[in-house]
Amino acid sequence: MKRWFRLLCAAVAGGILATSAPVGATTEQPADVFDRVTHATAISEGGVKIHYASLGKGPLVVMIHGFPDFWYSWRHQMEALSQSFQVVAIDQRGYNLSDQPKGVEHYDMKLLVADVAAVIRHIGRERATIVGHDWGGMVAWQFAMHVPQMTEHLVILNLPHPNGLTRELRNNAEQKKNSAYARTFQEKAPADPTVFFGRPMTAENLAGWVRDPAARKRYVDAFNRSDFEAMLNYYKRNYPSADAPPTASDLPKVQAPVLMFHGLRDTALHSDGLSGTWNWVAKDLTIVTAPEAGHFVQQDAADLVTTTMKWWLASRASR
C-alpha cells in the first residue's frame, strides 16, 4: 500500500496520472493530423485564394510556414495546441493548395501580410496569435508591426527580426556566407540544374530535409502541386540585399508579447541576429534556443517547441 501511495504521489507531483487499460486491450493512436483537419479557402487581395487547414476550437492561432514547406510543417504543434485553441496552418501563396500567381510582383511582402489578414477575417475573428517560421517568420514580423490590431501574440521560429537580419548581412561574414543560397535564388531560375544547393529544384530534392519517410511523401506530393518559380520569388522580391541600409528607424515596435525559438544548428540564419531584439519590441520577449536543432526547429525539437508554446500561450491567457 505504501509503495502504491508513493507512486501515486510521484505521478500527481509530475502532473501525470494514467489509468491502466484492461488486459489484452489495445490503445488506439489518433489518426494523423493530416487526415483530421478541416480545409477551407480565404480570398485575399486580387482574388488570390489562400488554403488553410484547421483543427480544434478556442482562441485563434495562425501558423505560417517557410521555404520549402507547406501547412503540414506544424503537425506536431497543431496536435497539442488544438486541445485549447483553434489552430490554423496556411499554405502560403505559391505552395500546395493555394493559388500560384505568376510574376514576382505578386509575392511582395504587403501581399503576403494581406493573405494572413484574409484568413483571419474568413474565419470570422478580429485577432489571432501569429506564428511563423523562416519566410513565415518574416511575414509574421511584418504582420505584427503593420497590423497590430489583429495581433494577439507573436511566435517566431528561426527568423531574426528584420533589423537583426539586415545588420548581420552587412557586418557578419559568416551570415554573408550562409546567405549565398539566397543570392543564388535571387539570380537564377528554377530550371537551372544547380539552383538548389548545387542540385536541380525538384519536389524530391526540396523534401530531402524531411526525416520521416511517411511525412516526406506528403511533402513530395505537396511540392509537385507547388510553383517553384513562386518559391524563388519570395527571395527575388523581399530578401534584403547585402548593402541594405539600417531599417531600425523605419519599422514600428512590435506591440504584442513575443516568443522566439532558434535552433542553433541552423546553417542559414545565424543566431547572432537575435541580439538586440529587445530593442524592437514594446512588451515582453522570451527567447528559447535549441542547441541540437537545425533550421526546422518546430520538427527537430518538436517537444520543446510544442510544450513551451502551450505554456507561454496559457500563461498569457490567464492574465
LOMAR-130910 format. One record per residue: residue number from 1; y, z, x of N, C-alpha, C in turn. Coordinates in steps of 0.1 Angstrom, whole numbers, plus 2048, in hexadecimal, padded with zeros to 3 digits. Layout:
BEGIN
NODE seq n_c2 n_c3 n_c1 ca_c2 ca_c3 ca_c1 c_c2 c_c3 c_c1
NODE NUM    Y    Z    X     Y     Z     X    Y    Z    X
...
//
This chain:
BEGIN
NODE seq n_c2 n_c3 n_c1 ca_c2 ca_c3 ca_c1 c_c2 c_c3 c_c1
NODE   1  7F4  800  808   800   800   800  80D  800  809
NODE   2  80D  808  813   818   809   81C  81A  7FC  823
NODE   3  80F  7F5  826   810   7E8   82D  817  7DE  824
NODE   4  813  7DD  818   818   7D3   80E  827  7D7  80C
NODE   5  82A  7E4  80B   838   7E8   809  841  7E3  814
NODE   6  83C  7E4  820   844   7E0   82C  846  7D1  82C
NODE   7  83B  7C9  828   83C   7BB   827  846  7B6  81C
NODE   8  846  7BD  811   84F   7BA   806  85E  7BD  80A
NODE   9  860  7C8  811   86D   7CB   815  872  7C1  81F
NODE  10  86A  7BD  828   86D   7B3   832  871  7A6  82B
NODE  11  869  7A2  821   86C   796   81A  879  796  813
NODE  12  87C  7A1  80C   889   7A3   805  894  7A3  80E
NODE  13  893  7AA  81A   89E   7AB   823  8A1  79E  829
NODE  14  897  795  82B   89A   788   830  89E  77E  825
NODE  15  89F  782  819   8A3   779   80E  898  770  809
NODE  16  88B  773  80D   880   76B   809  876  773  801
NODE  17  872  76F  7F5   868   776   7EE  860  76C  7E7
NODE  18  854  76A  7EB   84B   75F   7E6  840  766  7DE
NODE  19  83B  75E  7D4   82F   763   7CC  823  75A  7D1
NODE  20  818  761  7D1   80C   759   7D5  806  751  7CA
NODE  21  801  745  7CD   7FB   73C   7C3  7ED  740  7C1
NODE  22  7E7  73D  7B5   7D9   740   7B3  7D0  738  7BD
NODE  23  7C5  73E  7C0   7BB   738   7C9  7B8  72A  7C4
NODE  24  7B8  720  7CD   7B5   713   7C9  7C0  70A  7C3
NODE  25  7CB  711  7C1   7D7   70A   7BB  7DE  702  7C6
NODE  26  7E4  6F7  7C3   7EB   6EF   7CC  7FA  6F0  7C9
NODE  27  802  6F0  7D4   811   6F0   7D2  816  6E2  7D3
NODE  28  81C  6DE  7C8   821   6D0   7C7  82F  6D0  7CF
NODE  29  830  6C6  7D7   83D   6C3   7DE  845  6BB  7D5
NODE  30  853  6BE  7D5   85B   6B6   7CC  85C  6A8  7D1
NODE  31  85D  69E  7C8   85E   690   7CC  86A  68E  7D5
NODE  32  869  684  7DD   874   681   7E7  881  67F  7DF
NODE  33  88C  684  7E5   899   682   7DE  89C  674  7DB
NODE  34  897  66B  7E2   899   65C   7E0  895  659  7D1
NODE  35  88A  65F  7CC   885   65C   7BF  88A  665  7B4
NODE  36  893  66E  7B7   897   678   7AD  8A6  677  7AA
NODE  37  8AE  66F  7B2   8BC   66E   7B0  8BE  664  7A4
NODE  38  8CA  666  79E   8CF   65C   794  8D9  653  79B
NODE  39  8D9  646  797   8E2   63D   79D  8ED  638  794
NODE  40  8F9  636  79A   904   631   792  90D  629  79B
NODE  41  917  622  795   920   61A   79C  92E  61D  797
NODE  42  937  61F  7A1   945   620   79E  94D  613  7A1
NODE  43  957  611  79A   95F   605   79D  96C  609  7A5
NODE  44  96D  604  7B1   979   607   7BA  983  5FD  7B9
NODE  45  98D  5FE  7C2   998   5F4   7C2  993  5E6  7C4
NODE  46  999  5DC  7BC   994   5CF   7BD  987  5CC  7B7
NODE  47  982  5D5  7AF   976   5D3   7A8  969  5D5  7B1
NODE  48  96B  5DA  7BD   95F   5DD   7C5  956  5E8  7C0
NODE  49  949  5E5  7BF   940   5EF   7B9  93A  5F8  7C4
NODE  50  93B  605  7C2   936   60F   7CC  92B  616  7C5
NODE  51  91F  614  7CB   913   61B   7C6  912  629  7CB
NODE  52  90D  632  7C3   90B   640   7C7  8FF  646  7C1
NODE  53  8F8  64F  7C8   8EC   656   7C3  8F0  665  7C0
NODE  54  8EB  66A  7B6   8F0   678   7B1  8E4  681  7AF
NODE  55  8E5  68E  7B2   8DB   697   7B0  8E1  6A5  7AD
NODE  56  8DC  6AC  7A3   8E1   6BA   7A0  8ED  6BA  797
NODE  57  8F0  6C7  794   8FC   6C9   78B  904  6D5  791
NODE  58  911  6D4  78E   91A   6DE   794  926  6D8  79A
NODE  59  92E  6E0  7A2   939   6DA   7A9  935  6CE  7B1
NODE  60  93F  6C4  7B2   93B   6B7   7B7  93C  6B7  7C7
NODE  61  932  6B2  7CD   932   6B0   7DC  930  6A1  7DE
NODE  62  939  69A  7E5   937   68B   7E7  935  68A  7F6
NODE  63  92A  682  7F9   925   681   807  927  672  80B
NODE  64  92C  66F  817   930   662   81B  929  65F  829
NODE  65  920  655  829   919   652   835  921  64A  83F
NODE  66  91B  648  84B   922   641   856  91A  634  859
NODE  67  91A  631  866   914   625   86B  908  628  874
NODE  68  8FD  621  874   8F8   619   868  8F0  622  85F
NODE  69  8F4  622  853   8EE   62D   84A  8EF  628  83B
NODE  70  8EA  631  832   8ED   62F   824  8EB  63C  81D
NODE  71  8EC  63D  810   8ED   64A   809  8E2  653  80D
NODE  72  8D6  64E  810   8CA   656   812  8CB  65F  81F
NODE  73  8D5  65D  827   8D7   665   833  8D9  674  82F
NODE  74  8DD  676  823   8E0   684   81F  8D4  68B  817
NODE  75  8C8  685  818   8BD   68A   810  8BA  699  811
NODE  76  8BB  69E  81E   8B8   6AC   820  8C3  6B5  819
NODE  77  8CF  6B1  81B   8DA   6B9   815  8DA  6B8  806
NODE  78  8D7  6AC  801   8D7   6AA   7F2  8CD  6B3  7EC
NODE  79  8C1  6B4  7F2   8B6   6BC   7EC  8BB  6CA  7EB
NODE  80  8C1  6D0  7F5   8C4   6DE   7F4  8D1  6E1  7EC
NODE  81  8DB  6D9  7EE   8E8   6DB   7E7  8E7  6D9  7D8
NODE  82  8DE  6D0  7D4   8DD   6CD   7C6  8D9  6D9  7BD
NODE  83  8D4  6E4  7C3   8D1   6F0   7BC  8DE  6F6  7B6
NODE  84  8E9  6F3  7BC   8F6   6FA   7B8  901  6F0  7B5
NODE  85  8FF  6E3  7BA   90A   6DA   7B9  905  6CC  7B4
NODE  86  90E  6C4  7AF   90B   6B6   7AD  90E  6AF  7BA
NODE  87  904  6AA  7C0   905   6A4   7CD  905  695  7CB
NODE  88  90F  68E  7D0   910   67F   7CE  911  679  7DC
NODE  89  908  670  7DF   909   669   7EC  90B  65A  7E9
NODE  90  916  655  7F0   91A   647   7ED  914  63E  7F7
NODE  91  913  631  7F3   911   626   7FD  91F  621  7FF
NODE  92  924  621  80B   931   61C   80E  930  60D  80C
NODE  93  93C  607  809   93D   5F8   807  937  5F1  813
NODE  94  92F  5E7  810   928   5DF   81B  91A  5E4  81D
NODE  95  916  5EF  817   909   5F5   819  900  5F5  80D
NODE  96  8F4  5F2  80E   8E9   5F4   804  8ED  5EF  7F7
NODE  97  8EF  5F7  7ED   8F1   5F3   7DF  900  5F2  7DB
NODE  98  909  5F5  7E4   917   5F3   7E1  91B  5E4  7E4
NODE  99  927  5E0  7DF   92C   5D3   7E1  92F  5D1  7F0
NODE 100  92F  5C4  7F4   931   5C1   802  93B  5B5  803
NODE 101  948  5B9  800   952   5AE   800  954  5A8  80E
NODE 102  956  59B  80F   958   594   81B  967  595  820
NODE 103  969  597  82D   976   598   833  979  5A5  838
NODE 104  97E  5A6  844   980   5B3   84A  98A  5BB  843
NODE 105  994  5B5  83C   99E   5BC   835  999  5C5  82A
NODE 106  98D  5C2  825   986   5CA   81A  980  5D7  81F
NODE 107  981  5D9  82C   97C   5E5   832  987  5EE  838
NODE 108  993  5EC  833   99E   5F5   837  99C  603  833
NODE 109  9A0  60C  83B   99E   61A   838  9A3  61F  82A
NODE 110  9AE  619  826   9B4   61D   819  9AA  619  80E
NODE 111  9A3  60E  80F   999   60A   805  98D  613  805
NODE 112  989  617  811   97D   620   812  980  62D  80C
NODE 113  98C  632  80E   990   63E   807  991  63D  7F8
NODE 114  996  631  7F4   996   62E   7E5  988  62E  7DF
NODE 115  97E  629  7E7   971   629   7E2  96C  637  7DE
NODE 116  96F  641  7E6   96B   64F   7E4  972  654  7D7
NODE 117  97F  651  7D6   986   656   7CB  980  650  7BE
NODE 118  97C  643  7BF   977   63C   7B3  96A  643  7AE
NODE 119  962  647  7B8   955   64E   7B5  958  65B  7AE
NODE 120  961  663  7B3   965   670   7AD  96A  66E  79F
NODE 121  972  664  79D   978   661   78F  96D  65C  786
NODE 122  964  654  78B   959   64F   783  950  65A  77D
NODE 123  94E  664  785   946   670   781  94D  679  777
NODE 124  95B  677  777   963   67E   76D  968  68B  773
NODE 125  969  68C  780   96E   698   787  97C  695  78C
NODE 126  983  6A0  78F   990   69F   795  990  6A3  7A4
NODE 127  986  6AB  7A9   985   6AF   7B7  977  6AF  7BB
NODE 128  975  6AF  7C8   967   6B0   7CE  968  6B6  7DC
NODE 129  95D  6BB  7E0   95A   6BE   7EE  957  6B0  7F5
NODE 130  95E  6AC  7FF   95C   6A0   806  954  6A2  813
NODE 131  949  69B  814   940   69C   820  93F  68F  826
NODE 132  941  68E  834   940   681   83A  93A  681  848
NODE 133  932  677  84C   92C   676   859  930  669  85F
NODE 134  934  669  86C   937   65D   873  943  656  86C
NODE 135  941  649  868   94B   642   861  94E  649  853
NODE 136  944  64F  84E   946   657   842  94F  663  845
NODE 137  94E  668  851   957   673   855  965  66F  857
NODE 138  967  663  85C   975   65D   85D  97B  65B  84F
NODE 139  973  656  846   978   654   838  97B  662  832
NODE 140  972  66C  835   974   679   82F  981  680  835
NODE 141  984  67E  842   990   684   847  99C  67D  840
NODE 142  99C  670  83F   9A7   669   839  9A9  66D  82A
NODE 143  99E  66E  824   99E   672   815  9A5  680  814
NODE 144  9A0  689  81C   9A6   697   81B  9B5  697  81E
NODE 145  9B9  68F  828   9C7   68F   82C  9D0  688  822
NODE 146  9CB  67D  81B   9D3   675   813  9D1  676  804
NODE 147  9C6  67D  800   9C3   680   7F2  9BF  68E  7F1
NODE 148  9C8  697  7F5   9C5   6A6   7F6  9C3  6AB  7E8
NODE 149  9C9  6A5  7DD   9C7   6AA   7D0  9B9  6A9  7CB
NODE 150  9B1  6A0  7D1   9A3   69E   7CD  999  6A4  7D7
NODE 151  99E  6AC  7E1   995   6B1   7EC  994  6C0  7EA
NODE 152  988  6C5  7E6   986   6D3   7E5  983  6DA  7F3
NODE 153  979  6D4  7FA   975   6D8   807  972  6CB  80F
NODE 154  972  6CD  81C   96F   6C1   825  964  6C5  82F
NODE 155  95A  6BD  830   94F   6BF   839  94D  6B3  842
NODE 156  94E  6B4  84F   94E   6A9   858  942  6AA  862
NODE 157  93B  69F  864   92F   6A0   86D  931  695  878
NODE 158  932  699  884   933   691   890  93D  686  88F
NODE 159  949  68A  88B   955   681   88C  961  68A  88E
NODE 160  967  68A  89A   973   692   89C  97E  68E  893
NODE 161  988  696  892   994   693   88B  99A  686  891
NODE 162  9A1  67E  889   9A6   671   88F  9AF  674  89B
NODE 163  9B7  67F  89B   9BF   682   8A7  9B7  685  8B3
NODE 164  9AC  68D  8B1   9A3   690   8BC  99C  684  8C2
NODE 165  997  67B  8B9   991   66F   8BE  99A  666  8C5
NODE 166  9A6  664  8C0   9B0   65B   8C6  9B4  661  8D4
NODE 167  9B6  66E  8D5   9B9   674   8E2  9AE  672  8EC
NODE 168  9A1  674  8E8   996   672   8F1  994  664  8F6
NODE 169  997  65A  8ED   996   64C   8F0  9A1  648  8FB
NODE 170  9AC  650  8FA   9B7   64D   904  9B4  654  912
NODE 171  9AE  660  911   9AE   668   91D  9A0  66B  923
NODE 172  996  66A  91B   989   66E   91F  980  663  923
NODE 173  97D  662  930   976   657   936  968  656  930
NODE 174  962  661  92D   954   661   927  955  65B  919
NODE 175  95F  65F  911   960   65A   903  963  64B  904
NODE 176  96B  647  90D   96E   638   90E  961  631  911
NODE 177  958  636  919   94B   630   91C  942  631  910
NODE 178  942  63C  909   93A   63D   8FD  93E  634  8F2
NODE 179  94B  630  8F2   950   627   8E7  94F  618  8EB
NODE 180  948  615  8F5   946   607   8F9  940  5FF  8EE
NODE 181  936  605  8E7   92F   5FF   8DC  939  5FB  8D1
NODE 182  943  603  8CE   94D   601   8C4  955  5F5  8C7
NODE 183  959  5F3  8D4   960   5E8   8D9  958  5DB  8D7
NODE 184  94B  5DC  8D9   942   5D1   8D7  942  5CD  8C9
NODE 185  941  5D7  8C0   941   5D4   8B1  94E  5CD  8AD
NODE 186  959  5D1  8B4   966   5CB   8B0  967  5BD  8B5
NODE 187  960  5BA  8C0   962   5AC   8C6  958  5A2  8C2
NODE 188  94C  5A7  8BE   941   59D   8BB  93D  59C  8AD
NODE 189  935  592  8AA   930   590   89C  922  595  89B
NODE 190  91D  598  88F   910   59D   88D  905  593  893
NODE 191  908  587  893   8FE   57D   898  8FC  57D  8A7
NODE 192  905  583  8AE   904   584   8BD  8F7  58C  8C0
NODE 193  8EE  586  8C8   8E1   58D   8CB  8E2  59A  8D3
NODE 194  8EE  59D  8D8   8EF   5A9   8E0  8F9  5B3  8D9
NODE 195  8FD  5B1  8CD   908   5B9   8C7  904  5C7  8C5
NODE 196  8F7  5CA  8C2   8F3   5D7   8BE  8EC  5DE  8CA
NODE 197  8F4  5E3  8D3   8F0   5EA   8DF  8E6  5E1  8E7
NODE 198  8EA  5D5  8E9   8E3   5CB   8F1  8D8  5C5  8E9
NODE 199  8D6  5C7  8DC   8CC   5C1   8D4  8D1  5BA  8C8
NODE 200  8C9  5B2  8C1   8CE   5AC   8B5  8D1  5B6  8AA
NODE 201  8DA  5B3  8A1   8DD   5BC   896  8D3  5B8  88B
NODE 202  8C8  5C0  88A   8BE   5BD   87F  8BC  5CB  878
NODE 203  8B7  5CA  86C   8B4   5D6   864  8AB  5DF  86C
NODE 204  8A1  5DA  872   898   5E2   87A  89F  5E9  885
NODE 205  8A7  5E2  88D   8AE   5E9   898  8B8  5F3  893
NODE 206  8BF  5F0  888   8C9   5F9   882  8C2  606  87E
NODE 207  8B6  605  87A   8AE   611   875  8A6  618  880
NODE 208  8A8  613  88C   8A0   619   897  8A2  628  89A
NODE 209  8AD  62D  896   8B0   63B   899  8A9  644  88F
NODE 210  8A4  63F  884   89E   648   87A  890  64C  87E
NODE 211  88D  658  87F   881   65D   885  875  65D  87C
NODE 212  877  660  86F   86C   661   865  869  653  861
NODE 213  85C  64F  863   858   641   85F  85A  63D  851
NODE 214  858  646  847   85A   643   839  869  641  836
NODE 215  871  64A  83C   87F   648   83A  884  63C  841
NODE 216  87F  638  84D   883   62C   854  881  620  84C
NODE 217  876  61F  844   873   614   83C  87E  613  831
NODE 218  882  61E  82B   88D   61D   821  89A  618  828
NODE 219  89C  61C  834   8A8   617   83B  8A7  608  83D
NODE 220  89C  603  842   89B   5F5   844  89E  5ED  837
NODE 221  898  5F2  82C   89A   5EC   81F  8A9  5EC  81C
NODE 222  8B0  5F7  81E   8BE   5F9   81B  8C6  5EF  823
NODE 223  8C3  5EF  830   8CB   5E6   839  8C9  5D7  836
NODE 224  8BD  5D4  831   8BB   5C6   82D  8C3  5C2  821
NODE 225  8C7  5CC  81A   8D0   5CA   80E  8DF  5CB  812
NODE 226  8E2  5CE  81F   8EF   5D1   823  8F5  5C4  82A
NODE 227  902  5C5  82D   909   5BA   834  90D  5BF  842
NODE 228  907  5B8  84C   90A   5BD   85A  918  5BA  85E
NODE 229  91E  5AF  859   92C   5AC   85C  935  5B7  856
NODE 230  931  5BC  84A   939   5C7   844  938  5D4  84D
NODE 231  92C  5D7  852   92B   5E2   85B  934  5E2  867
NODE 232  935  5D6  86D   93E   5D5   879  94D  5D5  875
NODE 233  950  5D1  868   95E   5D0   864  964  5DE  864
NODE 234  95C  5E9  862   961   5F6   863  968  5F8  871
NODE 235  961  5F3  87B   967   5F5   889  972  5EB  88B
NODE 236  971  5DF  887   97B   5D5   889  989  5D9  882
NODE 237  988  5DF  877   994   5E3   86F  999  5F1  873
NODE 238  991  5FA  876   995   608   876  993  610  883
NODE 239  98B  60B  88C   988   613   898  994  613  8A1
NODE 240  999  61F  8A6   9A5   620   8AE  9A3  618  8BB
NODE 241  9AE  612  8BF   9AE   60B   8CC  9AF  615  8D8
NODE 242  9AB  611  8E4   9AB   61A   8EF  9B9  61E  8F3
NODE 243  9C3  616  8EF   9D1   619   8F3  9D9  61E  8E7
NODE 244  9D2  622  8DC   9D9   626   8D0  9E2  632  8D3
NODE 245  9EE  632  8CD   9F8   63D   8D0  9F3  64A  8C8
NODE 246  9F8  655  8CC   9F5   662   8C5  9F9  661  8B7
NODE 247  9F1  667  8AE   9F3   665   8A0  9F6  673  899
NODE 248  9F7  67D  8A1   9F9   68B   89B  A04  68C  892
NODE 249  A10  685  895   A1B   687   88D  A1A  67F  880
NODE 250  A11  675  87F   A0F   66C   874  A06  672  869
NODE 251  9FD  67A  86D   9F2   67F   863  9F6  68C  85E
NODE 252  9F5  68E  851   9F7   69B   84B  9EB  6A4  84E
NODE 253  9EE  6B1  84E   9E3   6BB   850  9DA  6BB  844
NODE 254  9CD  6BD  847   9C3   6BF   83C  9C6  6CC  835
NODE 255  9C7  6CC  828   9CA   6D7   820  9BE  6DF  81B
NODE 256  9B2  6D9  81D   9A5   6DF   818  99F  6E7  823
NODE 257  996  6F1  820   98E   6F7   82B  985  6ED  831
NODE 258  982  6EE  83E   97B   6E4   845  96F  6EA  84C
NODE 259  963  6E3  84A   957   6E7   852  953  6DB  85A
NODE 260  951  6DD  867   94D   6D2   870  93F  6D5  876
NODE 261  937  6CB  877   92A   6CB   87F  92B  6C1  88A
NODE 262  926  6C4  896   925   6BA   8A1  918  6BC  8A9
NODE 263  910  6B1  8A8   904   6B1   8B1  909  6AE  8BF
NODE 264  906  6B7  8C8   90B   6B6   8D6  905  6AB  8DE
NODE 265  8FA  6A6  8D9   8F3   69A   8E1  8F8  68D  8DB
NODE 266  903  68D  8D4   909   680   8D0  90E  678  8DC
NODE 267  909  66C  8DD   90D   663   8E8  918  65A  8E4
NODE 268  91D  65B  8D8   927   652   8D3  935  659  8D2
NODE 269  935  666  8CE   941   66D   8CB  940  67A  8D3
NODE 270  949  67C  8DD   949   687   8E5  94E  694  8DE
NODE 271  948  69F  8E1   94C   6AC   8DA  95A  6B0  8DF
NODE 272  95F  6AB  8EA   96D   6AF   8EE  977  6AB  8E3
NODE 273  973  6A1  8DB   97C   69D   8D0  97F  6A8  8C6
NODE 274  976  6B3  8C6   978   6BE   8BC  984  6C7  8C0
NODE 275  987  6C7  8CD   992   6D0   8D1  99F  6CC  8CA
NODE 276  9A6  6D7  8C6   9B3   6D5   8BF  9B2  6D3  8B0
NODE 277  9A6  6D2  8AB   9A5   6CF   89C  9AC  6D9  894
NODE 278  9AC  6E6  899   9B3   6F1   892  9C2  6EE  890
NODE 279  9C8  6E5  898   9D6   6E2   897  9D9  6D8  88B
NODE 280  9CE  6D2  886   9D0   6C7   87C  9CA  6CB  86E
NODE 281  9C7  6D8  86D   9C2   6DC   860  9CB  6E8  85C
NODE 282  9CE  6EA  84F   9D6   6F4   84A  9CF  701  846
NODE 283  9C2  700  843   9BA   70B   83F  9AF  70E  849
NODE 284  9A5  715  845   99B   71A   84E  992  70E  853
NODE 285  98E  70F  85F   986   705   866  979  70C  86C
NODE 286  96E  706  869   961   70B   86E  95A  700  876
NODE 287  957  702  883   950   6F8   88B  943  6FD  88F
NODE 288  938  6F5  88C   92B   6F8   88F  925  6EE  898
NODE 289  920  6F1  8A4   91A   6E8   8AD  90B  6E9  8AD
NODE 290  904  6DE  8AF   8F6   6DD   8AF  8F2  6D8  8BD
NODE 291  8EE  6E0  8C7   8EC   6DC   8D5  8E1  6D1  8D6
NODE 292  8D7  6D2  8CE   8CB   6C8   8CF  8CC  6BC  8C6
NODE 293  8D7  6BB  8BE   8D8   6B0   8B5  8E1  6A5  8BB
NODE 294  8DE  699  8B6   8E6   68D   8BA  8F0  68A  8B0
NODE 295  8F3  67D  8AF   8FE   678   8A7  8FB  67B  898
NODE 296  8EE  679  894   8EB   67B   886  8E7  689  883
NODE 297  8F0  692  885   8ED   6A0   884  8E8  6A5  877
NODE 298  8EB  69E  86C   8E6   6A2   85F  8D7  6A0  85D
NODE 299  8D1  698  866   8C3   696   867  8BD  69D  873
NODE 300  8C3  69C  87E   8BE   6A3   88A  8BD  6B2  889
NODE 301  8C7  6B8  882   8C8   6C6   880  8C9  6C9  871
NODE 302  8C0  6C3  869   8C2   6C4   85B  8C2  6D2  855
NODE 303  8BA  6DB  85A   8B9   6E8   855  8C7  6F0  858
NODE 304  8CC  6EE  864   8D8   6F4   868  8E4  6EF  860
NODE 305  8E4  6E2  85E   8EF   6DC   856  8EE  6E1  848
NODE 306  8E3  6E0  842   8E1   6E3   834  8E4  6F2  831
NODE 307  8DE  6FB  839   8DF   709   837  8EE  70D  838
NODE 308  8F4  708  843   902   70C   845  90B  706  83A
NODE 309  909  6FA  836   911   6F4   82C  910  6FC  81F
NODE 310  903  700  81B   901   708   80F  909  715  810
NODE 311  908  71C  81B   90F   729   81D  91E  727  81C
NODE 312  923  71D  823   931   71B   824  937  717  816
NODE 313  931  70F  80F   936   70B   802  934  717  7F8
NODE 314  929  71E  7F9   927   729   7F0  932  734  7F2
NODE 315  935  736  7FF   93F   741   802  94C  73E  7FD
NODE 316  950  731  7FC   95D   72D   7F7  95D  72D  7E8
NODE 317  951  72A  7E2   951   729   7D3  952  737  7CD
NODE 318  94F  742  7D5   950   74F   7D0  95D  756  7D2
NODE 319  967  74E  7D9   974   754   7DB  97D  753  7CF
//
